Amino acid sequence: MKRTILKTTAMAAGLGLLAGAAAAQEIRFMCYSDGNECEVYDDLLSRFEAENDGVDVIVDVVPYQAILENLPVQLAAGTGPDMAKITDLGGLNEYYLDLTPHIDTGYWDDSFGDTLNWYRVGDRQGYYGLHTQLTITGPFVNGTLFEQAGVDMPGEGATWEEWAEAARAVAEATDADFPMAIDRSGHRVAGPAISYGAKYFDAEGNGSFEGFGPFAEQFVAWNEDGTMARDVWASQGGATYADAAQEFINGEIAFYYSGSWQVGRMDEQVGDFFDWKVVGSPCGPAGACSGMPGGAGVVGFEQTEHPEIVAAIIDFLAQEEIYAEAAARTRNLPAHLGVAAAGVEFEDASPAAQAALNAFAADLPNVSPIAFAYQGYAGNRAMFGITVERLSQAIVGELTVDEALARMSDDLAAAMAETK
């Protein structure tokens, strides 16, 4: 379907800088997909190329692990791409291209608000990243298993303990393989940990695992007694990411804690195999019922030989009409305030997927301020890795929970010393 693309004055001026380029300007865009994001960007950027003779944007699709592990090495060596879709928002700040001279900063302030801060660190307070996917963690529930078991789903404001009890009853009645699962990710357990009392920052604003103990004890216990799918965390080493999406899709799990980026996958692969839905994040004993915000953004890098072109490409994707189309086609929650206020009709989304995305959006007001701050903290990538490694060691019995907590604090102190 053809759309008329309207340009702001700033965008048109930026594009004008590129008009009549004498030689081909090749831009490498490293991209990973949770669903169809790279495919959609490739299509949208073909319009940018059509309006800017000589510009060739090559979308290099890579696995997510390459973004986490390979990209930082490439950037440190000066061999990185011109731009990339990333999730370590503050952690890679030192490499970002400052878009400030090339964009209408007033438009960006009005459109993206506080998410701009997730890309800023220390005295680097420019405009660095376009947040393309606003995500929130939360539970997917197999409604068919609950119905077959004759177990009522806990209602709004239910606790983690109440959901665990209900999921165990469902698994027992239906012979489902696992009552619950949570992705092997420090980001994924952050919301539940905050709900159990984790602070993640000390009084000076530095990273901290203060208050993480109650969640760690409960989570390890649930892995030991079979409430949680233990292999998700126990079958991997180090800080390697793993999820349980396929097990949920196969109907093996009653309650799966992941996030909004999985909606497209659920919609496409579950089909009418069973009824599934999204519910709000359960509440913890600390009084919070928090998920973890996050997502991905598109950034340029200072090492590019074409800073004006890279900035113009990112600004093109930031324009409201283009951004709204990308959100609709990728079925991602928008970080653009204007697009969010207008609402998004997600393309090719089943009623279940549309309801799931609306449920995730409705849970955003429940996100703790600690979670928002943690998502923008430059040291969160190190903390995520430490969380995964030490919790896993406690789950498999290499460490007690107390030993794991002590190691987490030591690891963090070492990481902070190294950074400083």
SVG drawing of the C-alpha trace seen along z (x, -y; Angstrom):
<svg xmlns="http://www.w3.org/2000/svg" viewBox="-13 -24 54 59">
<polyline fill="none" stroke="black" stroke-width="0.4" points="0.0,0.0 1.4,-3.4 1.6,-6.1 2.3,-9.8 5.3,-10.7 5.2,-14.1 8.5,-15.7 9.1,-18.2 11.1,-21.3 14.1,-20.0 13.9,-16.6 13.5,-18.2 16.5,-20.4 18.6,-17.4 17.7,-15.5 18.6,-18.5 22.1,-18.2 22.4,-14.9 20.8,-15.8 22.9,-15.3 25.6,-13.2 28.3,-12.6 29.4,-9.2 27.7,-6.3 27.6,-6.6 27.3,-3.1 25.9,-3.0 26.1,0.3 23.2,0.8 23.7,3.7 20.2,5.0 18.7,7.8 15.0,8.7 12.7,9.9 10.1,10.3 10.2,8.5 11.9,5.2 14.9,5.5 12.7,6.4 10.5,3.3 13.4,1.0 14.9,2.2 11.6,1.4 11.2,-2.0 14.8,-3.0 14.3,-2.2 12.2,-5.3 15.0,-7.3 17.3,-6.0 14.9,-7.0 14.9,-10.5 18.7,-10.7 20.5,-9.7 23.8,-7.9 22.9,-6.7 22.8,-2.9 21.7,-1.7 22.7,1.9 20.8,3.6 23.0,6.4 20.8,8.8 22.6,10.5 21.6,12.6 20.9,10.8 24.0,12.4 26.1,10.6 24.7,7.2 25.6,8.1 29.0,9.6 30.5,8.8 29.4,5.2 31.2,3.8 34.4,5.5 34.1,4.0 33.4,0.6 36.4,0.7 38.6,1.7 37.2,-1.0 35.7,1.5 32.0,1.2 29.1,0.4 27.8,-3.1 24.7,-2.5 23.0,0.3 19.9,1.4 21.1,1.9 19.7,2.7 22.7,1.7 21.4,-1.9 23.7,-3.7 26.6,-1.2 27.7,-2.0 27.3,-5.8 31.0,-6.5 30.8,-5.4 27.6,-7.2 27.3,-9.8 25.8,-13.0 22.8,-13.8 22.3,-17.3 23.8,-19.4 21.7,-17.5 18.2,-17.3 15.3,-19.5 16.0,-18.9 12.7,-20.5 10.8,-17.9 12.8,-15.1 12.2,-16.5 8.4,-16.7 8.3,-13.3 10.6,-11.1 10.7,-12.7 12.5,-10.7 13.6,-7.8 16.3,-10.2 18.0,-10.0 18.5,-6.3 21.2,-7.0 23.0,-9.7 25.8,-9.2 27.8,-11.7 28.7,-14.8 27.5,-13.3 24.1,-14.8 23.3,-15.1 20.8,-13.4 22.2,-9.9 19.5,-7.3 16.0,-6.8 14.1,-4.5 12.3,-2.3 10.8,0.4 9.4,-0.4 9.0,2.8 7.8,4.0 8.2,7.3 5.2,9.3 3.5,12.7 2.0,14.8 -0.6,17.2 -2.0,20.4 -5.7,19.8 -6.6,23.2 -4.6,25.0 -6.2,23.0 -9.6,23.8 -8.9,27.5 -7.6,27.5 -10.6,25.7 -8.4,23.2 -9.3,19.5 -6.6,17.1 -5.6,14.7 -7.1,11.3 -5.6,7.8 -3.1,7.1 -2.4,10.8 1.0,11.6 3.8,13.8 3.0,16.3 -0.6,16.5 0.3,17.0 2.8,19.7 0.2,21.5 -2.3,21.3 0.3,22.4 1.3,25.4 -2.3,26.4 -2.7,26.1 0.4,28.2 -0.7,30.9 -4.2,31.1 -3.1,31.1 0.3,32.8 1.9,29.6 5.6,29.9 6.2,26.8 4.0,24.4 6.2,21.3 9.3,20.0 11.3,16.8 13.8,16.0 17.4,16.4 18.1,12.7 19.1,10.1 16.7,7.7 13.8,10.1 14.2,10.8 14.7,7.1 11.0,6.2 10.1,9.1 13.2,8.4 12.2,4.8 8.7,6.0 10.5,8.1 12.6,5.1 15.7,4.8 17.0,1.2 19.6,1.5 21.1,-1.8 22.8,-3.0 22.4,-6.4 25.0,-7.9 23.2,-6.6 25.8,-3.8 24.8,-0.3 23.9,1.9 22.3,5.3 20.9,4.1 17.6,5.7 18.0,8.4 18.1,11.2 14.3,11.9 13.8,12.4 16.9,14.5 15.8,16.9 12.3,17.3 13.5,17.7 16.1,20.3 13.5,22.2 11.0,22.2 13.7,23.7 14.5,26.3 10.9,27.4 9.8,27.5 7.7,24.4 10.1,22.9 11.4,24.6 14.9,25.2 16.6,26.0 16.1,22.4 18.6,21.2 20.5,24.4 21.4,25.6 23.4,22.6 26.8,21.2 28.0,17.7 25.6,14.9 24.3,16.6 20.7,15.6 18.0,18.2 14.2,18.0 11.3,20.4 9.2,19.0 9.2,22.3 8.2,24.3 5.3,21.9 4.3,22.1 4.4,25.9 1.8,25.7 4.3,27.0 4.1,24.0 1.1,22.4 2.8,19.0 5.7,17.6 7.4,14.3 9.0,12.6 7.9,9.4 6.0,7.5 8.5,8.2 7.3,11.8 3.7,11.0 4.4,11.3 6.0,14.7 3.1,15.9 0.6,14.6 2.3,16.4 3.3,19.7 0.6,20.4 -2.2,19.7 -5.4,21.5 -3.4,24.2 -4.5,22.7 -5.9,19.5 -3.2,17.2 -3.3,13.9 -1.1,11.3 -1.7,10.2 -0.1,7.5 3.1,8.2 2.4,9.8 3.0,7.9 5.7,8.6 6.1,8.2 7.7,4.8 4.4,3.4 5.4,3.0 3.9,4.8 6.6,3.8 7.7,5.0 10.9,3.7 10.8,1.2 13.3,1.5 13.5,2.1 15.8,1.2 17.0,-1.8 18.8,-2.9 22.1,-4.8 24.9,-6.1 28.5,-5.8 31.2,-8.5 33.5,-6.4 31.3,-6.7 32.7,-8.5 29.2,-9.8 27.8,-11.5 25.3,-13.8 23.9,-10.9 23.6,-8.6 21.9,-11.4 19.5,-12.0 18.6,-8.3 17.8,-8.2 15.9,-11.4 13.9,-10.0 12.9,-7.0 12.0,-9.4 9.4,-11.3 5.9,-10.7 4.4,-9.2 7.3,-6.9 7.6,-5.9 3.8,-5.2 4.0,-2.9 7.0,-1.0 5.2,-0.5 2.1,0.8 4.0,3.1 6.4,4.5 3.7,4.7 5.9,2.9 4.8,0.4 5.7,-3.1 8.1,-5.3 7.0,-8.3 4.6,-10.2 2.5,-11.5 2.2,-8.1 1.3,-6.6 -1.3,-9.3 -2.9,-8.7 -3.0,-5.0 -1.6,-2.3 -3.6,0.2 -1.2,3.0 -1.1,4.6 -2.0,8.3 -2.5,8.7 -5.0,11.2 -7.5,10.2 -5.3,12.1 -2.2,10.1 -4.0,6.8 -5.4,7.5 -1.9,8.6 -0.2,5.4 -3.0,3.3 -2.4,5.2 1.3,4.5 0.7,0.8 -1.8,0.7 0.8,2.1 3.3,-0.7 2.0,-3.0 2.8,-0.3 6.5,-0.3 8.6,-1.3 10.8,-4.5 13.6,-2.2 13.0,-0.1 13.1,-3.2 16.3,-4.4 17.9,-1.0 17.1,-0.7 19.0,-3.9 22.0,-3.1 25.2,-2.7 26.3,0.2 23.2,2.2 24.7,4.6 27.4,5.7 24.7,6.0 22.5,8.1 25.3,10.5 26.3,10.8 22.7,11.5 22.4,14.3 25.7,16.0 25.4,16.0 21.7,16.9 22.4,19.8 25.2,21.0 22.8,20.9 20.1,22.8 22.5,25.6 24.0,25.8 27.5,24.5 26.8,21.7 24.3,21.1 22.0,18.1 24.1,16.1 27.3,17.0 25.8,16.0 24.7,12.6 28.1,12.0 29.7,12.8 27.3,10.5 28.4,7.6 32.1,8.5 31.6,8.8 29.9,5.4 32.6,3.7 35.2,5.2 33.3,4.1 32.8,0.6 36.5,0.3 37.5,1.5 35.2,-1.0 36.5,-3.9"/>
</svg>
